């Protein structure tokens, strides 16, 4: 198998099942992500070294399993399977109850700790290079005051740690958690990020996690990841209390001003 190519030629029977297994493996390992577009039929058949009828049969099977979607005239894409880890009714239920954010952070504290611990043991040189690139992007975005780019790098960083842990269950669980977080289901990340001096503190915490993984120190990586979530948990509580104080103050001012006349 050629590690410099995403798809490799089918070496034996050249059946649709073998094509299915290869593409399924790429999705399972997180190499192909939701929304990724597959090469065109002619190119993909050539890369896999199979006939186009065999490729069509394989793609049809993968579509039937809900792993791929085809847009007429627009190509074939990896389906949005991550978003389906939590059903829409559960997502809507969670979003209506604020206590879910506390449970989410409690769950994430253990998940992040385990993931960072495994990454410190299992990360390859390629994984470490990616983490360092993301941290550099995060540091630059912070220095230039590009908060949205820093937030995106934040999610990318944690996803990259999930990949570096080399555990496919953790990988997909993490991606599902961050999908919901990015959509603001649990709490407003922007509000927490901008509360007080949280941005600088969060950057320092990410650097601590990164450095522990680079040093292949699982205990330090786990501790740094859990300390990061403890900080986020406190920041969420503080931001929510500040919002509530602001709401009450505005109501008091409104009452003191009295009714307005048309």
C-alpha positions as CSV (number, residue, x, y, z in Angstrom):
1,X,0.0,0.0,0.0
2,X,1.4,3.4,-1.0
3,X,1.3,5.7,2.1
4,X,1.6,8.8,-0.2
5,X,-1.8,8.0,-1.9
6,X,-5.2,8.3,-0.3
7,X,-6.6,5.4,-2.3
8,X,-4.5,2.3,-3.2
9,X,-5.0,-0.2,-6.0
10,X,-7.0,-3.4,-5.2
11,X,-4.4,-6.1,-5.3
12,X,-6.4,-9.3,-5.4
13,X,-9.9,-10.1,-6.6
14,X,-10.9,-6.6,-7.6
15,X,-14.5,-6.9,-6.4
16,X,-16.9,-4.3,-5.2
17,X,-16.6,-5.7,-1.7
18,X,-12.9,-4.9,-1.6
19,X,-13.5,-1.4,-2.7
20,X,-16.2,-1.0,-0.1
21,X,-13.8,-2.2,2.6
22,X,-11.1,0.2,1.6
23,X,-13.4,3.3,1.6
24,X,-15.1,2.2,4.8
25,X,-11.7,1.9,6.4
26,X,-10.8,5.4,5.4
27,X,-14.0,6.7,6.9
28,X,-13.6,4.6,10.1
29,X,-10.1,5.8,10.6
30,X,-11.2,9.4,10.2
31,X,-9.1,10.0,7.0
32,X,-12.3,10.7,5.0
33,X,-14.5,13.2,6.9
34,X,-18.1,14.2,6.4
35,X,-18.4,16.5,3.4
36,X,-15.2,15.3,1.7
37,X,-15.6,14.8,-2.0
38,X,-14.4,11.6,-3.6
39,X,-12.5,11.8,-6.9
40,X,-14.5,11.5,-10.1
41,X,-15.5,8.0,-11.2
42,X,-12.8,7.7,-13.9
43,X,-10.0,8.9,-11.6
44,X,-11.1,6.8,-8.6
45,X,-11.5,3.7,-10.7
46,X,-7.9,4.2,-12.0
47,X,-6.5,4.7,-8.5
48,X,-8.2,1.6,-7.2
49,X,-7.4,-0.3,-10.4
50,X,-10.9,-1.6,-10.8
51,X,-13.4,-1.3,-13.6
52,X,-16.0,1.5,-13.5
53,X,-18.9,-1.0,-13.2
54,X,-17.3,-2.5,-10.1
55,X,-16.7,1.0,-8.7
56,X,-20.3,2.0,-9.3
57,X,-21.5,-1.1,-7.5
58,X,-19.3,-0.3,-4.5
59,X,-20.4,3.3,-4.3
60,X,-24.0,2.1,-4.5
61,X,-23.5,-0.2,-1.5
62,X,-21.8,2.6,0.5
63,X,-24.7,5.0,-0.3
64,X,-27.1,2.3,0.8
65,X,-25.3,2.1,4.1
66,X,-25.6,5.8,4.5
67,X,-21.9,6.5,4.3
68,X,-21.8,8.3,1.0
69,X,-24.2,10.7,-0.8
70,X,-24.3,11.5,-4.5
71,X,-25.4,14.8,-5.9
72,X,-26.5,14.6,-9.5
73,X,-23.8,16.2,-11.6
74,X,-22.0,17.3,-8.5
75,X,-20.1,14.3,-7.3
76,X,-20.0,11.8,-4.5
77,X,-19.4,12.9,-0.9
78,X,-18.9,11.4,2.5
79,X,-22.2,11.6,4.4
80,X,-22.7,13.6,7.5
81,X,-22.5,10.6,9.8
82,X,-20.9,12.4,12.8
83,X,-24.0,14.6,13.3
84,X,-26.1,11.5,13.7
85,X,-24.4,10.2,16.8
86,X,-26.9,12.2,18.7
87,X,-30.5,12.2,17.3
88,X,-32.2,15.5,16.6
89,X,-34.7,15.1,19.4
90,X,-31.9,14.4,21.9
91,X,-30.0,17.5,20.6
92,X,-33.0,19.7,21.0
93,X,-33.7,18.3,24.4
94,X,-30.2,19.0,25.6
95,X,-30.3,22.6,24.2
96,X,-33.4,23.4,26.3
97,X,-31.8,22.5,29.6
98,X,-28.8,24.4,30.9
99,X,-27.7,21.6,33.3
100,X,-26.7,19.6,30.3
101,X,-23.6,21.8,29.9
102,X,-22.4,20.7,33.3
103,X,-22.8,17.1,32.5
104,X,-21.2,17.6,29.1
105,X,-18.1,19.2,30.7
106,X,-17.9,16.5,33.3
107,X,-18.0,13.9,30.5
108,X,-15.5,15.8,28.4
109,X,-13.1,16.1,31.3
110,X,-12.7,12.4,31.5
111,X,-12.7,11.9,27.7
112,X,-10.1,14.7,27.1
113,X,-7.9,13.3,29.8
114,X,-7.9,9.8,28.4
115,X,-7.5,11.1,24.8
116,X,-4.5,13.3,25.7
117,X,-3.0,10.4,27.7
118,X,-3.2,8.0,24.8
119,X,-1.9,10.7,22.4
120,X,1.2,11.2,24.5
121,X,2.0,7.5,24.1
122,X,0.8,6.9,20.6
123,X,1.3,10.1,18.6
124,X,3.4,9.6,15.5
125,X,5.9,12.2,14.2
126,X,3.2,13.2,11.7
127,X,0.6,13.7,14.4
128,X,3.0,15.8,16.4
129,X,3.9,18.0,13.4
130,X,0.1,18.6,12.8
131,X,-0.4,19.5,16.5
132,X,2.5,21.9,16.4
133,X,1.2,23.6,13.2
134,X,-2.3,24.0,14.8
135,X,-0.8,25.5,18.0
136,X,1.3,27.9,15.9
137,X,-1.9,29.0,14.0
138,X,-3.7,29.4,17.3
139,X,-0.8,31.5,18.8
140,X,-0.7,33.7,15.7
141,X,-4.5,34.2,15.7
142,X,-4.4,35.1,19.4
143,X,-1.6,37.6,18.9
144,X,-3.5,39.3,15.9
145,X,-6.8,39.3,17.8
146,X,-8.6,37.0,15.3
147,X,-10.9,35.4,17.8
148,X,-13.0,33.4,15.3
149,X,-9.8,31.8,13.8
150,X,-8.5,31.1,17.3
151,X,-11.8,29.3,18.1
152,X,-11.6,27.2,14.9
153,X,-8.0,26.3,15.8
154,X,-9.2,25.3,19.2
155,X,-11.6,22.7,17.8
156,X,-9.0,21.6,15.3
157,X,-6.5,21.1,18.0
158,X,-8.7,18.9,20.1
159,X,-9.8,16.9,17.1
160,X,-6.1,16.4,16.2
161,X,-5.4,15.0,19.7
162,X,-8.3,12.6,19.1
163,X,-6.6,11.4,15.9
164,X,-3.2,11.2,17.7
165,X,-4.8,8.9,20.3
166,X,-5.3,6.3,17.5
167,X,-8.5,4.9,19.0
168,X,-11.4,5.0,16.5
169,X,-14.2,5.1,19.1
170,X,-12.6,8.0,20.9
171,X,-12.0,9.7,17.6
172,X,-15.6,9.7,16.4
173,X,-17.0,10.4,19.9
174,X,-14.8,13.5,20.1
175,X,-15.8,14.7,16.7
176,X,-19.5,14.3,17.7
177,X,-18.9,16.3,20.9
178,X,-17.1,19.1,19.1
179,X,-19.8,19.3,16.4
180,X,-22.4,20.0,19.1
181,X,-20.1,22.4,20.9
182,X,-19.4,24.3,17.6
183,X,-23.1,24.6,17.0
184,X,-23.6,26.2,20.5
185,X,-25.7,23.4,21.8
186,X,-24.1,23.2,25.3
187,X,-23.0,26.8,25.9
188,X,-21.8,29.9,24.0
189,X,-18.1,29.2,23.3
190,X,-17.6,32.8,22.1
191,X,-18.9,34.2,25.4
192,X,-16.6,32.0,27.5
193,X,-13.7,32.7,25.2
194,X,-14.1,36.5,25.6
195,X,-14.9,36.4,29.3
196,X,-12.3,38.2,31.4
197,X,-8.8,37.2,30.2
198,X,-9.9,33.7,29.2
199,X,-8.3,33.8,25.7
200,X,-4.8,34.1,27.1
201,X,-5.4,31.4,29.7
202,X,-6.9,29.0,27.2
203,X,-3.9,29.5,24.9
204,X,-1.5,28.7,27.7
205,X,-3.5,25.6,28.6
206,X,-3.4,24.3,25.0
207,X,0.3,24.9,25.0
208,X,0.6,22.8,28.2
209,X,-1.3,19.9,26.6
210,X,0.8,20.2,23.4
211,X,4.1,20.3,25.2
212,X,3.2,17.2,27.3
213,X,2.3,15.2,24.1
214,X,5.5,16.4,22.4
215,X,7.4,15.1,25.5
216,X,5.5,11.8,25.4
217,X,4.5,12.3,29.0
218,X,1.0,10.7,29.4
219,X,0.5,11.8,33.1
220,X,1.3,15.4,32.3
221,X,-0.9,15.3,29.2
222,X,-3.9,13.9,31.1
223,X,-3.4,16.4,33.9
224,X,-3.1,19.4,31.5
225,X,-6.2,18.3,29.5
226,X,-8.3,17.9,32.7
227,X,-7.0,21.2,34.1
228,X,-8.1,22.8,30.8
229,X,-11.7,21.5,31.2
230,X,-11.8,22.6,34.9
231,X,-10.9,26.1,33.8
232,X,-13.6,26.0,31.0
233,X,-16.1,24.8,33.5
234,X,-15.3,27.7,35.9
235,X,-15.4,30.1,33.0
236,X,-18.8,28.9,31.9
237,X,-20.2,29.3,35.5
238,X,-18.7,32.8,35.8
239,X,-20.0,33.9,32.4
240,X,-23.5,32.7,33.2
241,X,-23.5,34.4,36.6
242,X,-22.3,37.6,35.0
243,X,-25.0,37.4,32.4
244,X,-27.6,36.9,35.1
245,X,-26.3,39.8,37.1
246,X,-26.5,42.0,34.0
247,X,-30.1,40.9,33.3
248,X,-31.2,41.7,36.9
249,X,-29.5,45.1,36.8
250,X,-31.2,46.0,33.6
251,X,-34.6,45.0,35.0
252,X,-34.0,47.1,38.1
253,X,-33.0,50.1,36.0
254,X,-36.1,49.6,33.8
255,X,-38.3,49.6,36.9
256,X,-36.7,52.7,38.3
257,X,-37.3,54.6,35.1
258,X,-41.0,53.9,35.4
259,X,-43.5,53.4,32.5
260,X,-42.9,55.3,29.3
261,X,-45.7,57.3,27.8
262,X,-46.4,57.1,24.1
